[in-house]
């Protein structure tokens, strides 16, 4: 797996916390705040870890399908305050590796990273 992660998120404080955590695992973080930026970044990678705020406009089943196809190997971890996303039911079954709660807990994210990236 690549040593780079891409994060679609709109909370600078949470992004900074995640960036520090990833740096401890020698992972570089690329940030984006809009779906278009995410899709553009993914055109340059073969394998990727994507941390995706499920509450951002434009995040839907179709986006998750496109993200899954954008890289040869992609691991998607969702981030959300909501425990249930009926509008993402299909994607939750087939495209997301895990969903972690906001505010982001370092231990929960580390556990997901270990599963997704064999850390």
ChimeraX attribute file (.defattr): number of C-alpha atoms within 10 A of each C-alpha:
attribute: neighborCount
match mode: 1-to-1
recipient: residues
	/A:1	15
	/A:2	14
	/A:3	15
	/A:4	17
	/A:5	21
	/A:6	19
	/A:7	24
	/A:8	23
	/A:9	20
	/A:10	15
	/A:11	10
	/A:12	11
	/A:13	9
	/A:14	15
	/A:15	20
	/A:16	13
	/A:17	14
	/A:18	20
	/A:19	19
	/A:20	15
	/A:21	16
	/A:22	20
	/A:23	13
	/A:24	10
	/A:25	14
	/A:26	12
	/A:27	16
	/A:28	16
	/A:29	21
	/A:30	15
	/A:31	20
	/A:32	19
	/A:33	15
	/A:34	15
	/A:35	16
	/A:36	10
	/A:37	12
	/A:38	19
	/A:39	15
	/A:40	12
	/A:41	14
	/A:42	21
	/A:43	11
	/A:44	11
	/A:45	16
	/A:46	13
	/A:47	18
	/A:48	24
	/A:49	25
	/A:50	24
	/A:51	25
	/A:52	24
	/A:53	22
	/A:54	20
	/A:55	16
	/A:56	15
	/A:57	9
	/A:58	12
	/A:59	17
	/A:60	17
	/A:61	17
	/A:62	13
	/A:63	14
	/A:64	20
	/A:65	15
	/A:66	13
	/A:67	20
	/A:68	21
	/A:69	13
	/A:70	20
	/A:71	17
	/A:72	10
	/A:73	14
	/A:74	24
	/A:75	23
	/A:76	22
	/A:77	22
	/A:78	21
	/A:79	22
	/A:80	18
	/A:81	14
	/A:82	12
	/A:83	10
	/A:84	11
	/A:85	13
	/A:86	9
	/A:87	11
	/A:88	17
	/A:89	12
	/A:90	15
	/A:91	19
	/A:92	18
	/A:93	10
	/A:94	12
	/A:95	21
	/A:96	21
	/A:97	18
	/A:98	18
	/A:99	23
	/A:100	20
	/A:101	14
	/A:102	13
	/A:103	10
	/A:104	16
	/A:105	13
	/A:106	13
	/A:107	10
	/A:108	12
	/A:109	21
	/A:110	16
	/A:111	11
	/A:112	18
	/A:113	19
	/A:114	11
	/A:115	13
	/A:116	17
	/A:117	13
	/A:118	8
	/A:119	12
